[in-house]
């Protein structure tokens, strides 16, 4: 199951982690976000133990969203060693996200 990242745990769970983190910035009212949700869940199971895959609800966690300049969702950030190493805006096929994950493992 995808992790839930929040304003409160983002620093420890993502920025201080040595693992690659894949973070889906989303909202309940966003159609494309709901469409990519199952893909994020699949990736969290597929890369369990190797990659932290989680979601940030932009409506509930405005600080994290603002810190990363999220203006369009879904926005998927790839963060490693506290730095954004890649990003994807909009809903895309699973294969696109898998390629980005493989590039940073």
C-alpha positions in Angstrom: 0.0 0.0 0.0 1.3 3.5 -0.9 2.5 5.5 2.1 0.8 8.7 3.2 3.2 11.6 3.3 2.1 14.7 5.2 3.5 18.1 6.1 4.4 16.5 9.5 6.3 13.5 8.3 7.7 14.6 4.9 11.1 15.6 6.4 11.8 12.3 8.1 10.1 9.9 5.7 11.3 11.4 2.4 14.1 14.0 2.8 16.1 12.1 5.4 15.7 8.8 3.7 18.5 7.3 1.6 16.0 5.4 -0.5 14.5 6.8 -3.7 11.0 8.2 -2.9 8.2 8.5 -5.5 5.6 11.0 -4.3 2.3 11.5 -6.0 0.8 14.9 -5.2 -3.0 14.6 -5.7 -6.5 15.6 -4.5 -9.8 13.8 -4.2 -11.5 16.1 -6.7 -8.9 15.5 -9.4 -10.0 13.0 -12.1 -6.5 12.3 -13.5 -5.3 11.8 -9.9 -7.9 9.2 -9.3 -6.9 7.6 -12.7 -3.3 7.2 -11.7 -4.0 6.1 -8.1 -4.1 2.4 -8.9 -0.7 2.7 -10.8 0.8 4.3 -7.7 -0.5 1.4 -5.6 1.0 -1.2 -8.0 4.4 0.6 -7.9 4.3 0.6 -4.1 3.9 -3.2 -4.1 6.3 -3.8 -6.9 9.1 -1.8 -5.4 8.3 -2.6 -1.7 11.5 -2.4 0.3 13.5 -0.7 -2.5 11.6 2.5 -3.1 9.3 4.5 -0.9 6.1 5.1 -2.9 3.5 7.5 -1.4 1.0 10.2 -1.8 0.6 13.8 -0.6 -3.0 15.1 -0.6 -2.4 18.8 -1.6 -5.7 19.9 0.1 -4.6 18.6 3.5 -0.8 19.3 3.2 -0.4 22.8 1.7 3.1 23.4 3.1 4.7 20.5 1.3 2.9 21.3 -1.9 3.9 24.9 -1.8 7.5 24.1 -0.9 7.8 22.1 -4.2 5.9 24.6 -6.3 3.1 22.1 -7.1 0.6 24.0 -9.3 -0.7 21.2 -11.4 -1.8 17.7 -10.3 -1.2 14.9 -10.5 2.5 15.8 -10.0 4.9 13.0 -9.3 8.3 13.9 -7.8 11.2 11.5 -7.5 13.4 12.5 -4.5 16.7 10.9 -3.6 19.0 12.0 -0.8 16.8 15.0 -0.1 16.8 16.3 -3.7 14.3 16.2 -6.5 16.0 14.0 -9.2 13.0 13.8 -11.6 9.4 14.7 -12.0 6.3 13.9 -14.0 3.3 16.1 -14.4 0.0 14.5 -15.4 -1.3 11.0 -15.6 1.0 8.7 -17.6 1.2 4.9 -18.2 2.9 2.8 -15.6 5.8 2.1 -17.9 6.8 5.8 -17.9 7.1 5.9 -14.2 8.9 2.5 -14.1 11.6 3.9 -16.5 12.1 6.9 -14.2 12.4 4.7 -11.1 14.9 2.4 -12.8 17.0 5.4 -13.8 17.4 6.4 -10.2 17.8 3.1 -8.4 
